[in-house]
């Protein structure tokens, strides 16, 4: 495109003058600043250019505002709507806060018990492994604590609350060994079992 495409031939020489061209630009800026009607016309022209552009800037800006959460649609329930970035960050924060970290320890690692409860737990887990079973039920755990432990660790009649001892031993076992879990039965007395993971 050339100047001749926009300016009648009789004005070409005038508009080709750099000083006149500069004056026209200045006059345009003056009108935009001082003439509300002219400013409205320029704005309308600019809006039309934005709306009809092949680059679709208005739609792209709207999409960007939705993704970044700048336009708040929190009041509108839409199950199909993709969560925006702030919502994803909040969901990740909740997931991170709910993670229970358990130090990775090989199931073959030999752990040194530091208390009588941990000694009992260690011996119980060894007994479970040697038994070939995948779990011990409540009565098997109680029987082990009462009759299969060494004399210095055995739970005898002087201990009044054997259920508390059993709970402490099971908790210690699950903490000491990463392949050992506790599981409560869903039926019957809902007793806690000691499970050996694979």
DOPAZA-147211 format. One line per 10 residues: number of its first residue (from 1); their letters; for each residue x, z, y of N, C-alpha, C. Coordinates in nm, 3 decimals, padded with zeros to 5 digits, always signed. Example, Ala and Ser with C-alpha at 12.3 -4.5 7.8 and 13.67 -1.06 7.14 Angstrom:
2
1	as	+01.319 +00.780 -00.569 +01.230 +00.780 -00.450 +01.320 +00.780 -00.330  +01.285 +00.708 -00.225 +01.367 +00.714 -00.106 +01.290 +00.787 +00.003
END
This chain:
198
1	xxxxxxxxxx	+00.085 +00.000 -00.119 +00.000 +00.000 +00.000 +00.088 +00.000 +00.124  +00.037 -00.068 +00.225 +00.111 -00.073 +00.352 +00.019 -00.028 +00.463  +00.077 -00.012 +00.582 -00.001 +00.029 +00.700 -00.112 -00.069 +00.729  -00.089 -00.199 +00.699 -00.187 -00.305 +00.726 -00.314 -00.287 +00.643  -00.305 -00.214 +00.530 -00.424 -00.190 +00.448 -00.522 -00.095 +00.516  -00.474 -00.018 +00.616 -00.558 +00.084 +00.680 -00.584 +00.057 +00.829  -00.494 -00.016 +00.895 -00.500 -00.034 +01.040 -00.529 -00.180 +01.075  -00.625 -00.205 +01.164 -00.648 -00.344 +01.208 -00.520 -00.404 +01.267  -00.504 -00.533 +01.250 -00.381 -00.602 +01.289 -00.344 -00.580 +01.435  -00.444 -00.576 +01.523 -00.415 -00.562 +01.667 -00.353 -00.426 +01.703
11	xxxxxxxxxx	-00.369 -00.325 +01.611 -00.312 -00.192 +01.637 -00.182 -00.165 +01.558  -00.142 -00.263 +01.476 -00.027 -00.241 +01.389 +00.100 -00.205 +01.466  +00.123 -00.278 +01.575 +00.246 -00.253 +01.653 +00.244 -00.111 +01.710  +00.126 -00.069 +01.759 +00.113 +00.065 +01.817 +00.137 +00.174 +01.711  +00.076 +00.158 +01.593 +00.090 +00.259 +01.488 +00.228 +00.257 +01.422  +00.300 +00.147 +01.439 +00.435 +00.139 +01.385 +00.536 +00.216 +01.470  +00.497 +00.250 +01.592 +00.584 +00.327 +01.682 +00.593 +00.470 +01.630  +00.715 +00.519 +01.597 +00.731 +00.655 +01.541 +00.675 +00.764 +01.632  +00.687 +00.748 +01.763 +00.634 +00.850 +01.855 +00.482 +00.856 +01.849  +00.419 +00.738 +01.841 +00.273 +00.734 +01.835 +00.225 +00.794 +01.701
21	xxxxxxxxxx	+00.298 +00.758 +01.593 +00.264 +00.811 +01.461 +00.271 +00.963 +01.460  +00.376 +01.018 +01.526 +00.392 +01.163 +01.535 +00.278 +01.225 +01.616  +00.237 +01.154 +01.723 +00.127 +01.203 +01.807 -00.004 +01.207 +01.728  -00.026 +01.104 +01.643 -00.149 +01.100 +01.561 -00.151 +01.219 +01.465  -00.036 +01.247 +01.403 -00.030 +01.362 +01.311 -00.061 +01.492 +01.384  -00.002 +01.505 +01.503 -00.027 +01.625 +01.582 -00.173 +01.638 +01.622  -00.234 +01.524 +01.656 -00.376 +01.525 +01.696 -00.463 +01.566 +01.577  -00.428 +01.518 +01.458 -00.503 +01.555 +01.338 -00.496 +01.705 +01.314  -00.376 +01.761 +01.325 -00.360 +01.905 +01.307 -00.438 +01.982 +01.411  -00.440 +01.931 +01.534 -00.516 +01.996 +01.643 -00.664 +01.997 +01.609
31	xxxxxxxxxx	-00.717 +01.881 +01.560 -00.859 +01.872 +01.527 -00.897 +01.967 +01.411  -00.807 +01.973 +01.313 -00.835 +02.062 +01.199 -00.842 +02.207 +01.245  -00.756 +02.243 +01.338 -00.751 +02.380 +01.387 -00.864 +02.411 +01.485  -00.899 +02.317 +01.572 -00.990 +02.345 +01.684 -01.132 +02.290 +01.668  -01.150 +02.190 +01.582 -01.282 +02.125 +01.571 -01.346 +02.161 +01.437  -01.444 +02.254 +01.437 -01.507 +02.298 +01.311 -01.571 +02.184 +01.232  -01.633 +02.092 +01.302 -01.700 +01.981 +01.234 -01.598 +01.892 +01.162  -01.488 +01.860 +01.232 -01.383 +01.777 +01.173 -01.318 +01.851 +01.054  -01.296 +01.984 +01.073 -01.237 +02.065 +00.967 -01.326 +02.064 +00.842  -01.459 +02.071 +00.863 -01.554 +02.068 +00.751 -01.547 +01.934 +00.678
41	xxxxxxxxxx	-01.531 +01.825 +00.754 -01.520 +01.693 +00.693 -01.394 +01.681 +00.608  -01.282 +01.732 +00.663 -01.156 +01.728 +00.588 -01.167 +01.812 +00.461  -01.230 +01.931 +00.473 -01.247 +02.019 +00.357 -01.332 +01.951 +00.250  -01.439 +01.888 +00.291 -01.526 +01.817 +00.197 -01.449 +01.707 +00.125  -01.369 +01.632 +00.201 -01.288 +01.525 +00.142 -01.189 +01.583 +00.041  -01.126 +01.696 +00.078 -01.030 +01.761 -00.010 -01.098 +01.811 -00.138  -01.218 +01.871 -00.124 -01.292 +01.920 -00.240 -01.329 +01.807 -00.334  -01.368 +01.693 -00.277 -01.404 +01.576 -00.359 -01.281 +01.528 -00.436  -01.167 +01.525 -00.368 -01.042 +01.484 -00.435 -01.007 +01.577 -00.550  -01.025 +01.708 -00.530 -00.999 +01.805 -00.636 -01.093 +01.785 -00.754
51	xxxxxxxxxx	-01.221 +01.767 -00.723 -01.323 +01.757 -00.827 -01.310 +01.628 -00.908  -01.264 +01.521 -00.846 -01.257 +01.391 -00.914 -01.118 +01.358 -00.967  -01.022 +01.445 -00.947 -00.886 +01.419 -00.991 -00.880 +01.411 -01.143  -00.802 +01.316 -01.194 -00.784 +01.302 -01.338 -00.713 +01.423 -01.398  -00.637 +01.496 -01.317 -00.566 +01.614 -01.365 -00.658 +01.734 -01.386  -00.782 +01.727 -01.336 -00.883 +01.832 -01.350 -00.830 +01.970 -01.310  -00.778 +01.983 -01.187 -00.718 +02.112 -01.147 -00.818 +02.227 -01.143  -00.943 +02.203 -01.106 -01.043 +02.311 -01.096 -01.071 +02.370 -01.235  -01.090 +02.281 -01.334 -01.115 +02.329 -01.471 -00.993 +02.403 -01.524  -00.874 +02.352 -01.495 -00.752 +02.416 -01.545 -00.733 +02.555 -01.482
61	xxxxxxxxxx	-00.764 +02.567 -01.354 -00.755 +02.698 -01.287 -00.856 +02.795 -01.347  -00.978 +02.746 -01.371 -01.082 +02.831 -01.430 -01.041 +02.879 -01.570  -00.985 +02.787 -01.650 -00.938 +02.824 -01.784 -00.827 +02.928 -01.775  -00.736 +02.910 -01.681 -00.624 +03.003 -01.663 -00.675 +03.141 -01.622  -00.775 +03.146 -01.533 -00.832 +03.274 -01.491 -00.901 +03.345 -01.607  -00.965 +03.267 -01.694 -01.031 +03.326 -01.811 -00.929 +03.386 -01.906  -00.822 +03.311 -01.935 -00.719 +03.356 -02.028 -00.648 +03.482 -01.976  -00.621 +03.484 -01.846 -00.548 +03.598 -01.788 -00.640 +03.715 -01.753  -00.772 +03.695 -01.765 -00.866 +03.803 -01.736 -00.896 +03.821 -01.589  -00.859 +03.722 -01.504 -00.886 +03.735 -01.360 -01.035 +03.722 -01.329
71	xxxxxxxxxx	-01.107 +03.640 -01.406 -01.252 +03.639 -01.389 -01.309 +03.728 -01.498  -01.379 +03.832 -01.461 -01.420 +03.938 -01.552 -01.554 +03.905 -01.613  -01.552 +03.871 -01.744 -01.676 +03.844 -01.815 -01.710 +03.959 -01.910  -01.657 +04.078 -01.880 -01.676 +04.193 -01.969 -01.824 +04.228 -01.988  -01.907 +04.199 -01.885 -02.049 +04.234 -01.893 -02.127 +04.137 -01.981  -02.067 +04.021 -02.013 -02.136 +03.921 -02.092 -02.089 +03.932 -02.237  -02.182 +03.957 -02.327 -02.149 +03.970 -02.469 -02.148 +03.830 -02.530  -02.030 +03.784 -02.570 -02.016 +03.654 -02.632 -01.919 +03.667 -02.748  -01.974 +03.667 -02.870 -01.889 +03.687 -02.989 -01.793 +03.571 -03.009  -01.828 +03.453 -02.955 -01.743 +03.335 -02.975 -01.631 +03.328 -02.873
81	xxxxxxxxxx	-01.639 +03.410 -02.768 -01.537 +03.404 -02.664 -01.404 +03.457 -02.714  -01.297 +03.381 -02.687 -01.162 +03.423 -02.725 -01.121 +03.540 -02.636  -01.064 +03.646 -02.693 -01.019 +03.759 -02.609 -00.912 +03.712 -02.510  -00.918 +03.766 -02.387 -00.818 +03.727 -02.288 -00.691 +03.811 -02.308  -00.588 +03.779 -02.230 -00.457 +03.844 -02.249 -00.465 +03.996 -02.233  -00.530 +04.050 -02.128 -00.539 +04.197 -02.117 -00.610 +04.261 -02.237  -00.714 +04.194 -02.289 -00.785 +04.249 -02.406 -00.696 +04.248 -02.530  -00.617 +04.142 -02.546 -00.524 +04.134 -02.659 -00.417 +04.243 -02.649  -00.367 +04.265 -02.528 -00.265 +04.369 -02.508 -00.323 +04.506 -02.541  -00.447 +04.532 -02.497 -00.512 +04.660 -02.524 -00.532 +04.681 -02.673
91	xxxxxxxxxx	-00.572 +04.574 -02.744 -00.592 +04.583 -02.889 -00.460 +04.611 -02.960  -00.353 +04.547 -02.914 -00.221 +04.570 -02.973 -00.175 +04.714 -02.949  -00.202 +04.767 -02.828 -00.164 +04.905 -02.797 -00.234 +05.001 -02.892  -00.363 +04.977 -02.920 -00.437 +05.065 -03.011 -00.381 +05.056 -03.153  -00.346 +04.933 -03.195 -00.289 +04.916 -03.329 -00.156 +04.990 -03.341  -00.073 +04.977 -03.237 +00.058 +05.043 -03.239 +00.042 +05.194 -03.242  -00.055 +05.246 -03.166 -00.076 +05.391 -03.162 -00.125 +05.445 -03.296  -00.193 +05.359 -03.375 -00.249 +05.405 -03.502 -00.156 +05.382 -03.621  -00.038 +05.326 -03.595 +00.057 +05.303 -03.704 +00.122 +05.435 -03.744  +00.118 +05.463 -03.872 +00.188 +05.582 -03.923 +00.320 +05.535 -03.980
101	xxxxxxxxxx	+00.428 +05.577 -03.917 +00.560 +05.534 -03.962 +00.605 +05.621 -04.077  +00.646 +05.556 -04.184 +00.701 +05.626 -04.299 +00.839 +05.567 -04.324  +00.940 +05.650 -04.319 +01.077 +05.604 -04.336 +01.092 +05.533 -04.469  +01.141 +05.406 -04.465 +01.156 +05.335 -04.592 +01.265 +05.398 -04.678  +01.227 +05.435 -04.799 +01.322 +05.494 -04.893 +01.301 +05.425 -05.027  +01.406 +05.385 -05.089 +01.396 +05.322 -05.220 +01.337 +05.422 -05.320  +01.253 +05.370 -05.410 +01.191 +05.459 -05.509 +01.295 +05.515 -05.605  +01.413 +05.454 -05.607 +01.518 +05.503 -05.696 +01.609 +05.604 -05.626  +01.589 +05.623 -05.495 +01.674 +05.717 -05.422 +01.650 +05.859 -05.472  +01.759 +05.930 -05.495 +01.749 +06.070 -05.539 +01.739 +06.158 -05.415
111	xxxxxxxxxx	+01.627 +06.228 -05.402 +01.606 +06.314 -05.286 +01.639 +06.458 -05.323  +01.704 +06.526 -05.234 +01.740 +06.665 -05.257 +01.629 +06.756 -05.205  +01.559 +06.825 -05.292 +01.454 +06.918 -05.246 +01.515 +07.035 -05.169  +01.447 +07.076 -05.062 +01.499 +07.185 -04.978 +01.419 +07.314 -04.988  +01.310 +07.311 -05.064 +01.227 +07.431 -05.076 +01.169 +07.436 -05.217  +01.108 +07.548 -05.251 +01.045 +07.562 -05.383 +00.933 +07.459 -05.399  +00.858 +07.437 -05.290 +00.748 +07.338 -05.295 +00.804 +07.199 -05.324  +00.914 +07.163 -05.259 +00.974 +07.030 -05.279 +01.033 +07.018 -05.420  +01.087 +07.126 -05.473 +01.138 +07.125 -05.611 +01.022 +07.098 -05.706  +00.911 +07.170 -05.686 +00.792 +07.148 -05.769 +00.743 +07.004 -05.758
121	xxxxxxxxxx	+00.741 +06.951 -05.633 +00.695 +06.813 -05.611 +00.786 +06.714 -05.682  +00.916 +06.735 -05.672 +01.013 +06.646 -05.735 +00.997 +06.646 -05.887  +00.982 +06.763 -05.945 +00.964 +06.774 -06.090 +00.831 +06.713 -06.135  +00.727 +06.729 -06.053 +00.597 +06.671 -06.085 +00.604 +06.519 -06.087  +00.670 +06.461 -05.987 +00.683 +06.315 -05.980 +00.764 +06.264 -06.099  +00.872 +06.334 -06.134 +00.952 +06.294 -06.251 +00.869 +06.299 -06.380  +00.785 +06.402 -06.389 +00.697 +06.416 -06.506 +00.599 +06.299 -06.513  +00.544 +06.261 -06.398 +00.449 +06.149 -06.393 +00.519 +06.019 -06.434  +00.639 +05.998 -06.385 +00.714 +05.876 -06.420 +00.745 +05.872 -06.570  +00.788 +05.987 -06.624 +00.824 +05.994 -06.766 +00.703 +05.980 -06.858
131	xxxxxxxxxx	+00.584 +06.014 -06.806 +00.463 +06.012 -06.889 +00.415 +05.870 -06.922  +00.456 +05.772 -06.841 +00.409 +05.635 -06.862 +00.271 +05.609 -06.804  +00.212 +05.712 -06.743 +00.080 +05.697 -06.680 +00.097 +05.649 -06.536  -00.013 +05.601 -06.480 -00.008 +05.560 -06.339 -00.061 +05.668 -06.246  -00.118 +05.774 -06.304 -00.165 +05.885 -06.220 -00.180 +06.012 -06.304  -00.183 +06.125 -06.231 -00.217 +06.254 -06.291 -00.347 +06.300 -06.227  -00.440 +06.345 -06.311 -00.565 +06.401 -06.262 -00.542 +06.547 -06.223  -00.643 +06.607 -06.163 -00.634 +06.744 -06.114 -00.592 +06.842 -06.224  -00.657 +06.835 -06.340 -00.627 +06.932 -06.447 -00.484 +06.915 -06.500  -00.432 +06.791 -06.500 -00.295 +06.767 -06.545 -00.194 +06.826 -06.447
141	xxxxxxxxxx	-00.225 +06.816 -06.318 -00.137 +06.872 -06.215 -00.133 +07.024 -06.225  -00.251 +07.086 -06.237 -00.260 +07.232 -06.248 -00.186 +07.281 -06.374  -00.208 +07.210 -06.485 -00.142 +07.247 -06.611 +00.010 +07.239 -06.597  +00.059 +07.134 -06.528 +00.203 +07.120 -06.508 +00.258 +07.236 -06.424  +00.187 +07.270 -06.317 +00.234 +07.377 -06.228 +00.235 +07.513 -06.299  +00.141 +07.533 -06.391 +00.132 +07.663 -06.458 +00.225 +07.675 -06.579  +00.248 +07.563 -06.650 +00.318 +07.580 -06.778 +00.442 +07.494 -06.799  +00.466 +07.394 -06.719 +00.578 +07.304 -06.747 +00.693 +07.316 -06.648  +00.681 +07.402 -06.552 +00.789 +07.420 -06.454 +00.890 +07.523 -06.505  +01.013 +07.518 -06.457 +01.108 +07.626 -06.491 +01.054 +07.760 -06.441
151	xxxxxxxxxx	+01.099 +07.867 -06.502 +01.046 +08.000 -06.471 +01.057 +08.036 -06.323  +01.164 +07.993 -06.257 +01.181 +08.030 -06.115 +01.086 +07.951 -06.023  +01.018 +07.848 -06.075 +00.924 +07.769 -05.992 +00.781 +07.776 -06.044  +00.764 +07.830 -06.163 +00.632 +07.829 -06.227 +00.529 +07.905 -06.144  +00.407 +07.850 -06.144 +00.296 +07.916 -06.075 +00.233 +08.013 -06.174  +00.247 +08.140 -06.149 +00.194 +08.239 -06.244 +00.070 +08.309 -06.190  +00.024 +08.407 -06.264 -00.102 +08.476 -06.230 -00.095 +08.554 -06.099  +00.026 +08.583 -06.051 +00.038 +08.660 -05.927 +00.001 +08.575 -05.804  +00.006 +08.443 -05.821 -00.032 +08.354 -05.709 -00.183 +08.340 -05.710  -00.246 +08.385 -05.604 -00.392 +08.390 -05.599 -00.455 +08.254 -05.564
161	xxxxxxxxxx	-00.390 +08.179 -05.477 -00.452 +08.053 -05.431 -00.375 +07.933 -05.484  -00.403 +07.899 -05.611 -00.331 +07.788 -05.674 -00.369 +07.653 -05.613  -00.492 +07.647 -05.560 -00.535 +07.520 -05.495 -00.448 +07.489 -05.375  -00.411 +07.593 -05.298 -00.325 +07.573 -05.181 -00.184 +07.529 -05.224  -00.134 +07.591 -05.331 -00.002 +07.553 -05.385 -00.006 +07.406 -05.428  -00.114 +07.369 -05.499 -00.128 +07.231 -05.547 -00.130 +07.134 -05.428  -00.208 +07.166 -05.325 -00.215 +07.080 -05.206 -00.078 +07.062 -05.142  -00.004 +07.171 -05.128 +00.129 +07.165 -05.066 +00.224 +07.079 -05.149  +00.218 +07.094 -05.281 +00.305 +07.018 -05.371 +00.272 +06.868 -05.363  +00.142 +06.836 -05.364 +00.101 +06.696 -05.358 +00.141 +06.632 -05.224
171	xxxxxxxxxx	+00.125 +06.706 -05.116 +00.165 +06.656 -04.984 +00.315 +06.633 -04.979  +00.392 +06.725 -05.034 +00.538 +06.710 -05.036 +00.578 +06.589 -05.120  +00.510 +06.569 -05.233 +00.541 +06.455 -05.321 +00.517 +06.323 -05.250  +00.403 +06.311 -05.177 +00.373 +06.185 -05.107 +00.467 +06.162 -04.990  +00.518 +06.270 -04.931 +00.613 +06.256 -04.820 +00.754 +06.222 -04.869  +00.790 +06.274 -04.984 +00.925 +06.255 -05.036 +00.946 +06.120 -05.104  +00.840 +06.067 -05.166 +00.854 +05.944 -05.244 +00.760 +05.835 -05.190  +00.816 +05.721 -05.148 +00.731 +05.615 -05.090 +00.640 +05.546 -05.191  +00.669 +05.561 -05.321 +00.585 +05.496 -05.422 +00.482 +05.591 -05.483  +00.465 +05.706 -05.419 +00.367 +05.805 -05.467 +00.258 +05.823 -05.361
181	xxxxxxxxxx	+00.133 +05.820 -05.406 +00.018 +05.830 -05.314 -00.082 +05.933 -05.364  -00.164 +05.978 -05.272 -00.272 +06.069 -05.307 -00.403 +05.992 -05.297  -00.493 +06.018 -05.391 -00.622 +05.950 -05.389 -00.731 +06.048 -05.431  -00.838 +06.052 -05.350 -00.949 +06.142 -05.382 -01.052 +06.066 -05.464  -01.095 +06.121 -05.575 -01.199 +06.059 -05.658 -01.328 +06.045 -05.575  -01.399 +05.934 -05.598 -01.521 +05.910 -05.521 -01.644 +05.969 -05.590  -01.627 +06.010 -05.716 -01.740 +06.067 -05.790 -01.701 +06.205 -05.844  -01.799 +06.273 -05.897 -01.774 +06.404 -05.957 -01.732 +06.507 -05.854  -01.624 +06.582 -05.886 -01.577 +06.689 -05.797 -01.490 +06.637 -05.683  -01.466 +06.504 -05.683 -01.385 +06.441 -05.577 -01.248 +06.508 -05.563
191	xxxxxxxx	-01.186 +06.529 -05.679 -01.056 +06.593 -05.681 -00.947 +06.494 -05.641  -00.839 +06.547 -05.585 -00.725 +06.465 -05.544 -00.637 +06.437 -05.664  -00.599 +06.308 -05.679 -00.511 +06.268 -05.788 -00.377 +06.223 -05.731  -00.275 +06.234 -05.813 -00.141 +06.186 -05.776 -00.123 +06.048 -05.839  -00.104 +05.945 -05.754 -00.095 +05.807 -05.800 +00.048 +05.758 -05.789  +00.095 +05.692 -05.894 +00.227 +05.630 -05.892 +00.209 +05.482 -05.864  +00.265 +05.439 -05.750 +00.252 +05.297 -05.713 +00.342 +05.210 -05.798  +00.312 +05.079 -05.796 +00.391 +04.987 -05.877 +00.511 +04.937 -05.800
END
